[in-house]
Amino acid sequence: KRGGGGEEEEEEEEEEEEEEEEEEEEEEEEEEEEEEEEEVIAILSKIAAPLK
């Protein structure tokens, strides 16, 4: 029983770490997308300004 219990805890910790890593990656991707959107908006604003 001693060995079995330890393995389960390790697996749970690994799963939690993987989930945290996935969440961090998703957050980074969202931030990158937001930055890209802001850049596109800035470019479009510059193009549209003379048309007003």
PyMOL commands that set and color helices and strands:
alter all, ss='L'
color gray80, all
select helices_A, chain A and resi 2-51
alter helices_A, ss='H'
color red, helices_A
deselect
rebuild
show_as cartoon
